[in-house]
Each structure stands twice: as structure tokens, then as C-alpha cells.
Amino acid sequence: MRLKLVTATSLLALCVFTTAEAVEINQDGANTVRDTLTKLLPDDLAKSGFITVNPAGMRYEIIYDLAKLLAKVDPATFTINGLTPFSTFATPLDNGLWNIEGDDSFNVSGHFKDPDQKTTNFTYSIASIVYSGVFDPAISYLRSGTFAVKDVKVASKSETEDVHAAIASMDQKLSSTDSAGGNGRIDFVGSASMSGFVEQVSGLQMPPIEIRAGSINVDAKVNGLPAKQIREMVFFMLDHLDEKELSSEDTDKIKTIAKEAFPLLTLFSETIGVNDLSVTNEMGKGGAKAFNYNLAIEGPSDAMRFGFGMNAQEISLDTPLMPANYATFMPTNFDFQVAVPNLDFASFGNDLMAVDFNDKAPEKTGEEMAKKLFRDGLLKVEFPKISAKSDVYDVDMTGKIEGRVDTEKDYSMEATILARDLDKTIAAVQELAKTDPDLNQVSFGIMMVKGFAKTDPDGRSRWDISVSRDGAVTVNGQMVKGPDAPDQDQGLEPDAEQEQEQGQDAVPAPPQQP
């Protein structure tokens, strides 16, 4: 489940609030707030009365009666019970911002029919929803806020599937500051946490499965966000949804807004951590003590870096599908990190702004745009860390690949591989080969690879591998494949070549070190 760092109420209720400064707390002011809230809604929704606003002391009470939106729905097709009105309180501040707060609960049940007339029954309850924040009409978004939910339960049941899910608690926080430089951009920081997540699914076409997580934590950051321009773009699109073709004036207007918005950000980062994860079904149980995901985009607009990664610790798997003699090869820890640097969003954005949005056959093709994003069509992929560890192996790799977006042949690679206790790995493969003779070739291959390794001061075996654009391959500075003879192995010592020709199961002598 992905946690959103904004309440649904803040988006629905406040996206079109006018400036709070000098607003009187009276019925006329309440009507003005109501009209702004319904301004962009279709007429039938705006006139349904599902939003009412009343003065409430020094603030306004905004009441949402969602049941009124369902007045015309056929009860044979969709029915919901317990949908009572809920309130958000908005207090205007002297600086033009609004204080937003609410304290509600939710408990509904009902049923609906799908296009095949099959009925699904559902229940959805939240024991407590408490939120507060500061809303900025200039950007139509919260400047800061907190959001707390307790005891969430969801259930649905149909002829083919039965789903139950629960969350013990969920908390979110949001804060913001003006970006450095005074250019009207904003930096946002958000966090969220969830505890006691469980989901159980069963059905006619699938065996029962249960997913549990002790806790889920999210941290996110966005720097340099042009919030005002994004607001203008959203409103522009809403105003022109029904237009098949933009006028030249409107085209120029949206391009001007978009140019002011570029770059859309200077940094975006997100990390998600799941603790005590487990997945259980009739075939067994698996999980991890911790599973983490991370995403980051940062740097100047003409040289941004995209990074992605995931890792897991204390992985476990208990299933009869895994033969016991293979269990030791199951990784207990892994880490995978990849990055694409030097992305030229500045040139990409400039070319995008030059596109005629009304042209049914634009001159700029996808390949041409890609060459702008990847400077001159050059693509570089970095692997800061790839690692896996089990009871019988411990391997780390770093490296990079460079190539072009318009061909798969013109590329080069640099990589470093480190392995600890390689003899232990070889012994484990040889033991497994007693019951699976095909693994004898794997064992022999690992021994050959060991013959090319250097030994680091910490005892790990090292291979520095280089593949050039002409196809030449070197390992630890020793050429093993030349550019003019791609199928011919080179660089083995004479004794090793003789042993290989004789088919002996011996480790070839390593290349002489300089």
C-alpha cells in the first residue's frame, strides 16, 4: 500500500479556496467559500447540495454529505449504508493562509453489481481520522499538515473472491519552506508510517494468501517545486477539457506556463521501508526482516541523475517447493542499486516547448527527443552496488555500461566483482553436484574464474573486468578476448591451456601479475 502525504479532504475541499485575508466570518462569506469549492464541478454535482458551508464562531464549517451524490443511483446496482456527513473546519489567517482541521470516523457497508450482474458486498471502517494543517490558496496545497488514522478495516466478498485488510494505525506529516534563491519555488518534506498491516485474499481461482507487515515507513522530499505554475497548468487543463484543439493563443499560454515551470524540480527522493514482512499461502511462508526501496532524481536540469534501488535483509523461505539441498543457495541478503546520470532535461524541455501540440504528425520523433534527453544519444548506466549473500556465497559487484539509445551493439562495460570465501562456494557446488551431475560444469567454471582472480588485503577475490566497444575483454589487466578474434580465448598461461585441453578438473594457473 502506498501512503500519500496529503489528505483527501485537503484536495477535495480546498483546491480552489480564495485568499483568506480580510474574509469575514458570516453567511455571505460561507456562501463565497461554498461557491469556490463547487466552481469547477459539473452543474448537477454543484447543485446537488453535497457541500454546505456555515459560519462556526471564528471559522467556517464545511460539511460534505456524499450520500447526496448517490441520490440518483439505482439501489439494485449500488447501495451504501452508514454514509453520514463529515466536516472540515477552515479558519482564515491574517497572512492569507487557512488553518484546516478535522476529527471524524467512518463506518460504511453496502454492495454493488459488476457488468456481469455479480454482487460484491463490502464494509469499510476507520475508528478515527484526525488531521490539521495550513493551506496556501496561492498554490492550492498544504504548506504543512499532520494526519492520523486509527483502526482501519476493509472487507469485500463476491462469488469468486474474499478480501480482508486491516491497518492498526497510520500517521503522516508534511512541512515546507521556500526554496533558496527566492524564485517562488517550494521545498516539501514528508513522512508517513503505518503499523499492523495485514491482508488476506482467497478465491475460487486462487489459494488463500496472507500478507503481513509489522510496520511501513515512508520518507519523501521534493526541492524546487514550481507549485504556482503547476496549479496554473492544472486549472488550464480543467478549463479546456472539452476542446478538441487549442487556439494559437491558448497554445502560447500553456507553453509560457510550462516554460516558467521548467525544471519541474531540482530534487526528488523517496524511501520506503517495510519491516517484518511475511507472505503465507498453502505452499509455504516467505518474508524478510526488512525490505527497502529508494528512488532519487537530483542535479542541475542539464545533468540530472536518476537512481533506483532495493534491498532486503534476513530473507527467509520455508516451502516444500525448495529442495533442501538447494536451500543454502537462497540469498539471505541482497542489495541492488542502479543509476542513470547526465540526463539533459533542459534541452529536452526546450524541444518539447517547440512542438506544435495541434500537429497530428509532429516533426520531433521519439528517437530525436531521446537524443536530447540522453545528450547526443549517449546512454550511461551505473551500478553503484549489486550484492547477494547466503550461507555459501558472498558476492559484490560495481560497474557501469555505456552505449547509445539508437543501437544495442556499440557499448562498453567496466565492472569489479568481489567474492568472499570462494572455496566454500566451490565446495557447496561440488557437494550439490553429487546429486545433480550437470553442476560439475558449474564447479569447473567457478574454478576457472578463480584462476583469474586477484586477492585483496581483506581476503576477497577480485576481478576487474573491462569490455571495450571493439569487443575486447580484459580481466585484471590481462586480455582474454581480443577484438580481432572474438571467439578465441587468449591470455591463459601455457600450463593452464594444456590442462584445459586434457580435460583435467584442475584450476588453471592465474595470469602473471605485473
C-alpha positions in Angstrom: 0.0 0.0 0.0 1.4 3.4 -0.9 0.9 6.2 1.6 0.0 9.6 0.2 1.3 12.7 2.0 -1.9 14.6 1.6 -5.4 14.1 2.9 -8.2 13.5 0.5 -10.1 16.3 2.3 -7.4 18.9 1.5 -7.6 18.1 -2.2 -11.3 17.9 -2.5 -12.2 20.8 -0.3 -9.6 23.4 -0.7 -8.2 23.2 -4.2 -9.9 26.4 -5.2 -10.0 28.5 -2.0 -9.6 32.2 -2.4 -7.2 34.2 -0.3 -8.2 34.3 3.3 -7.1 37.8 4.0 -10.0 40.1 5.1 -12.6 37.4 4.8 -15.5 37.9 7.2 -17.0 35.0 9.1 -20.6 35.4 8.1 -23.1 33.6 5.9 -22.1 35.7 2.9 -18.5 34.6 3.4 -19.7 31.0 3.8 -21.6 31.2 0.5 -18.5 32.5 -1.2 -16.4 29.6 0.2 -19.1 27.2 -1.0 -19.2 28.7 -4.5 -15.4 28.5 -4.8 -15.5 24.8 -3.7 -18.1 23.9 -6.4 -16.8 26.3 -9.1 -15.1 23.6 -11.2 -17.7 20.9 -10.6 -20.3 19.8 -13.2 -23.6 21.7 -12.7 -25.5 18.6 -11.5 -22.9 18.0 -8.8 -22.6 21.7 -7.8 -26.3 21.9 -7.3 -26.7 18.6 -5.5 -26.1 20.3 -2.2 -23.4 17.7 -1.1 -21.3 20.7 0.1 -22.6 23.2 2.6 -20.7 25.9 4.5 -21.7 27.5 7.7 -20.1 30.1 10.0 -18.9 28.5 13.2 -17.5 31.1 15.5 -14.2 32.3 14.2 -14.1 29.7 11.4 -16.2 28.0 8.7 -17.6 24.5 9.0 -17.5 22.8 5.6 -19.9 19.8 5.6 -19.7 17.0 3.0 -22.8 14.9 2.5 -21.6 12.3 0.0 -24.9 10.4 0.2 -26.5 13.2 -1.9 -24.2 12.3 -4.7 -25.8 8.9 -4.8 -29.4 10.0 -4.8 -29.9 9.0 -8.4 -28.0 5.7 -8.2 -30.1 2.6 -8.7 -30.1 0.8 -5.3 -30.3 -2.5 -7.1 -26.9 -1.7 -8.6 -25.2 0.1 -5.8 -26.2 0.5 -2.1 -24.2 2.0 0.7 -25.3 2.3 4.4 -23.8 4.4 7.2 -22.5 7.2 4.9 -23.0 10.1 7.3 -21.9 13.7 6.7 -18.4 14.8 7.8 -16.9 18.2 8.5 -13.7 20.1 7.8 -13.1 23.4 9.7 -11.3 26.2 7.9 -10.0 29.3 9.8 -8.8 32.3 7.7 -5.5 33.8 8.9 -4.2 37.3 8.6 -1.4 36.3 6.2 -3.8 34.9 3.6 -3.4 31.2 4.6 -6.0 28.9 6.2 -5.9 26.6 9.2 -7.5 23.3 8.3 -8.6 20.7 10.9 -11.0 17.8 11.3 -11.9 14.9 13.5 -14.1 12.2 12.1 -14.7 8.4 11.8 -16.0 6.3 9.0 -18.1 3.1 9.0 -20.0 2.1 5.9 -21.2 -1.1 4.3 -23.1 -2.0 1.1 -23.0 -3.9 -2.2 -22.5 -3.3 -5.9 -23.0 -5.3 -9.1 -20.4 -5.6 -11.8 -21.3 -5.6 -15.5 -21.9 -9.3 -15.3 -24.5 -8.7 -12.6 -22.4 -10.4 -9.9 -22.8 -8.9 -6.5 -19.9 -7.8 -4.2 -20.6 -7.0 -0.6 -18.2 -4.6 1.2 -17.5 -2.9 4.6 -15.1 -0.1 5.3 -14.4 1.4 8.7 -12.0 3.9 10.3 -12.2 4.3 14.0 -10.6 7.8 14.0 -9.4 10.3 11.4 -7.7 13.4 12.9 -5.9 16.0 10.7 -4.7 19.6 10.8 -2.7 21.8 8.5 -2.0 25.1 6.9 -3.4 25.6 3.4 -2.0 28.1 0.9 -4.5 29.3 -1.7 -1.7 30.6 -3.9 -0.5 27.1 -4.6 -3.8 25.2 -3.8 -1.9 22.9 -1.5 -1.0 22.4 2.2 2.1 24.2 3.4 2.2 21.9 6.4 0.0 19.2 8.0 -0.4 16.2 10.1 -2.8 13.3 9.5 -3.5 10.4 11.9 -5.7 7.3 11.3 -6.6 4.5 13.8 -8.0 1.1 13.2 -8.7 0.7 9.5 -10.7 -2.4 8.4 -11.7 -3.2 4.8 -13.6 -6.3 3.6 -15.2 -7.3 0.3 -16.8 -10.6 -0.7 -18.1 -11.8 -4.0 -18.9 -15.1 -5.6 -15.2 -15.5 -6.7 -13.1 -13.6 -4.2 -12.9 -12.8 -0.5 -10.6 -10.0 0.8 -9.9 -8.7 4.3 -7.4 -6.0 5.2 -6.6 -4.1 8.3 -4.2 -1.3 9.5 -3.7 -0.7 13.2 -2.5 3.0 12.7 -1.2 5.4 10.1 0.4 8.8 10.6 1.6 11.3 8.1 3.5 14.7 8.3 4.2 17.4 5.7 6.3 20.6 6.0 7.6 23.1 3.5 10.0 26.0 3.1 10.6 28.5 0.3 13.5 27.3 -1.9 16.8 29.1 -1.8 17.1 31.9 -4.3 13.7 33.4 -3.7 12.3 32.3 -7.1 8.9 31.4 -5.8 9.6 27.6 -5.7 9.0 25.5 -2.6 10.8 22.6 -0.9 8.5 19.9 0.6 9.4 17.2 3.2 7.0 14.5 4.1 7.0 11.3 6.1 4.5 8.6 6.9 4.3 5.4 9.0 1.9 2.5 9.2 1.8 -0.3 11.7 0.0 -3.6 11.9 -0.8 -4.1 8.2 -2.4 -7.4 7.2 -4.3 -8.5 4.1 -5.9 -11.9 3.4 -7.2 -12.9 0.0 -8.9 -16.1 -1.1 -10.9 -17.1 -4.1 -12.2 -19.8 -6.4 -9.2 -19.4 -8.8 -6.5 -18.9 -6.2 -5.5 -20.5 -2.8 -5.7 -18.3 0.3 -2.8 -15.9 0.8 -1.9 -13.6 3.7 0.5 -10.6 3.6 1.7 -9.0 6.8 4.0 -6.1 7.7 4.9 -5.1 11.2 5.5 -1.5 10.0 5.9 0.5 6.9 7.8 3.8 6.8 8.0 6.4 4.1 10.2 9.5 3.7 9.9 11.8 0.8 11.5 15.1 -0.3 10.8 17.5 -3.2 13.0 20.6 -3.7 12.4 23.4 -6.1 8.8 22.6 -6.9 7.1 25.4 -9.0 3.8 24.9 -7.2 2.1 28.1 -8.5 2.8 27.1 -12.2 1.7 23.5 -11.6 -1.6 25.0 -10.1 -2.0 27.2 -13.3 -1.4 24.2 -15.6 -4.0 22.1 -13.7 -6.6 24.8 -13.9 -5.8 25.4 -17.6 -6.4 21.8 -18.4 -9.6 21.7 -16.4 -10.8 24.8 -18.4 -10.0 23.2 -21.8 -11.1 19.6 -21.2 -13.9 19.9 -23.8 -11.8 21.5 -26.5 -10.6 19.2 -29.3 -8.0 21.7 -30.5 -6.3 24.6 -28.7 -6.3 28.1 -30.3 -2.9 29.6 -31.0 -3.4 32.0 -28.1 -4.1 29.2 -25.7 -1.2 27.1 -27.0 1.2 30.1 -26.4 -0.3 30.5 -22.9 0.2 26.9 -21.8 3.7 26.9 -23.3 4.5 30.1 -21.3 3.3 28.5 -18.1 5.3 25.3 -18.8 8.5 27.3 -19.6 8.2 29.1 -16.3 7.7 25.7 -14.5 10.8 24.1 -16.0 12.6 22.5 -14.4 9.8 20.8 -12.5 12.1 20.1 -9.6 15.7 20.1 -8.5 15.5 17.1 -6.3 13.0 14.3 -5.6 13.7 11.4 -3.2 11.6 8.7 -1.7 12.4 5.8 0.5 10.0 3.1 1.7 11.0 0.6 4.4 8.9 -2.5 5.2 9.8 -4.3 8.5 8.8 -7.9 9.4 7.3 -8.7 6.1 5.8 -12.1 5.6 3.8 -13.8 2.8 2.0 -17.1 3.6 0.0 -19.4 1.4 -0.6 -23.2 1.1 2.8 -23.6 -0.5 4.7 -22.2 2.5 5.9 -19.0 4.0 8.4 -16.4 3.0 9.5 -12.9 4.0 12.2 -10.6 5.2 13.2 -8.9 8.4 13.5 -5.7 6.4 12.8 -4.7 2.8 13.7 -1.2 1.5 13.1 0.7 -1.8 14.6 4.0 -2.8 14.2 6.5 -5.7 16.1 9.7 -6.3 16.2 12.4 -9.0 18.6 15.2 -8.4 21.1 17.6 -10.0 21.0 20.6 -12.4 18.4 20.4 -15.1 21.0 19.8 -17.8 22.7 17.0 -15.9 20.2 15.2 -13.7 20.8 11.8 -12.1 18.1 9.1 -11.8 18.8 6.5 -9.1 16.8 3.5 -8.0 17.4 0.6 -5.7 16.0 -2.0 -3.4 17.5 -4.3 -0.7 16.4 -6.9 1.8 17.9 -8.4 4.9 17.3 -11.7 6.7 15.3 -13.2 3.9 13.5 -16.5 4.7 11.7 -19.1 2.6 10.0 -22.2 4.0 8.3 -24.2 1.3 8.4 -27.8 0.0 8.9 -26.4 -3.5 12.5 -25.6 -2.4 14.6 -28.8 -2.3 16.6 -29.0 1.0 19.9 -29.3 -0.7 19.4 -26.1 -2.6 18.2 -24.1 0.4 21.8 -22.9 1.3 21.9 -21.1 -2.1 18.8 -19.0 -1.3 20.1 -15.4 -0.7 19.6 -14.2 2.9 20.5 -10.6 2.0 20.6 -8.7 -1.3 21.1 -5.2 -2.5 20.5 -3.8 -6.0 21.3 -0.1 -6.9 21.2 1.4 -10.4 21.6 4.9 -11.7 21.3 6.8 -15.0 23.4 10.1 -14.8 23.7 13.1 -17.1 20.0 13.4 -18.2 19.6 16.7 -20.1 16.0 17.7 -19.1 16.8 21.3 -20.1 17.3 20.5 -23.8 14.5 18.0 -23.7 12.2 20.7 -22.2 13.2 23.3 -24.8 12.5 20.9 -27.7 9.2 19.9 -26.1 8.1 23.5 -25.9 8.8 23.9 -29.6 6.4 21.1 -30.5 3.1 22.1 -32.2 0.5 20.3 -29.9 -2.1 20.6 -32.7 0.2 18.9 -35.3 -1.1 15.4 -35.9 2.4 14.4 -37.3 4.9 16.3 -35.3 8.4 16.6 -36.7 10.1 15.6 -33.4 10.1 11.8 -33.2 10.6 9.8 -30.1 14.2 9.0 -31.1 15.1 12.6 -31.6 13.6 13.5 -28.2 15.6 10.7 -26.6 18.8 12.1 -28.1 18.0 15.3 -26.4 17.3 13.7 -23.0 20.4 11.5 -23.3 23.0 14.0 -24.5 23.8 13.2 -28.2 22.2 9.9 -27.8 24.8 8.6 -25.3 23.4 6.4 -22.6 25.3 5.6 -19.4 24.0 3.2 -16.7 25.8 2.9 -13.4 25.6 0.1 -10.9 26.8 1.5 -7.6 26.2 -1.7 -5.8 24.9 -5.2 -6.6 25.3 -7.8 -3.8 24.0 -11.1 -2.7 24.8 -13.2 0.3 23.8 -16.6 1.6 25.3 -19.3 3.7 27.6 -20.4 0.9 28.4 -17.2 -1.1 29.1 -13.5 -0.6 29.4 -11.5 -3.8 29.6 -7.8 -4.5 29.7 -6.0 -7.9 30.0 -2.4 -9.0 30.2 -1.2 -12.6 28.9 0.8 -15.5 27.7 0.3 -19.0 28.0 3.0 -21.7 26.2 2.8 -25.1 23.8 4.6 -27.4 20.0 4.8 -27.4 19.9 4.0 -31.2 21.8 0.7 -31.2 22.4 -2.3 -29.0 25.9 -3.1 -30.4 28.0 -0.1 -29.7 28.7 -0.3 -26.0 31.4 -0.7 -23.4 31.5 -2.0 -19.8 33.6 -1.7 -16.7 32.9 -3.9 -13.7 34.5 -5.0 -10.5 33.4 -8.3 -8.8 34.4 -9.2 -5.3 33.7 -12.6 -3.7 34.4 -13.8 -0.2 35.1 -17.5 0.7 35.1 -18.7 -2.9 36.5 -22.1 -1.8 33.3 -22.5 0.3 31.2 -21.8 -2.7 33.0 -24.3 -4.8 32.7 -27.0 -2.1 29.0 -26.4 -1.9 28.5 -26.7 -5.6 30.6 -29.8 -5.7 28.5 -31.4 -2.9 25.3 -30.5 -4.8 26.8 -32.0 -8.0 26.8 -35.4 -6.3 23.0 -35.5 -6.8 22.9 -33.2 -9.9 25.9 -34.1 -12.2 25.1 -31.2 -14.5 26.5 -28.9 -11.9 30.0 -30.3 -12.4 30.4 -27.8 -15.3 29.4 -25.0 -12.9 32.0 -26.1 -10.4 34.7 -26.3 -13.1 33.6 -22.8 -14.4 34.0 -21.3 -11.0 37.4 -22.8 -10.6 38.5 -21.4 -13.9 37.2 -18.0 -12.9 39.1 -18.2 -9.6 42.2 -18.7 -11.6 42.0 -15.1 -12.9 41.3 -13.5 -9.5 43.5 -11.2 -7.5 43.4 -11.3 -3.7 42.5 -8.2 -1.9 44.0 -7.4 1.6 40.8 -8.4 3.2 41.0 -11.9 1.6 38.3 -11.4 -1.0 38.8 -12.5 -4.6 38.7 -9.6 -7.1 38.1 -9.4 -10.8 38.3 -6.1 -12.6 36.6 -6.7 -16.0 36.7 -4.4 -19.0 34.7 -4.8 -22.3 35.7 -2.2 -24.9 33.5 -1.0 -27.8 35.5 -3.2 -30.2 34.7 -6.3 -28.3 38.0 -6.8 -26.5 37.7 -8.2 -23.0 40.3 -7.9 -20.2 40.3 -9.3 -16.7 42.6 -7.8 -14.1 44.5 -6.2 -17.0 45.0 -9.5 -18.9 43.3 -9.8 -22.3 41.1 -12.9 -22.5 39.3 -11.9 -25.7 40.8 -9.8 -28.5 38.9 -7.6 -30.9 40.0 -9.4 -34.0 39.3 -12.9 -32.7 36.0 -12.7 -30.8 35.7 -16.5 -30.4 39.3 -17.1 -29.4 40.3 -17.1 -25.7 43.6 -15.5 -25.1 45.8 -14.9 -22.1 45.8 -18.3 -20.4 49.2 -19.5 -19.3 50.6 -22.4 -21.3 50.2 -24.9 -18.4 46.6 -23.9 -17.9 45.9 -24.3 -21.7 47.4 -27.8 -21.6 45.3 -28.8 -18.6 42.2 -27.5 -20.2 42.9 -29.5 -23.4 43.5 -32.6 -21.4 40.1 -32.1 -19.7 41.6 -32.2 -16.2 39.5 -30.9 -13.3 42.2 -28.6 -12.2 42.3 -24.9 -11.6 44.2 -23.1 -14.4 47.2 -21.1 -13.3 46.2 -17.4 -13.0 47.7 -14.8 -15.3 51.0 -13.4 -14.1 50.6 -10.2 -12.2 52.6 -7.2 -13.2 
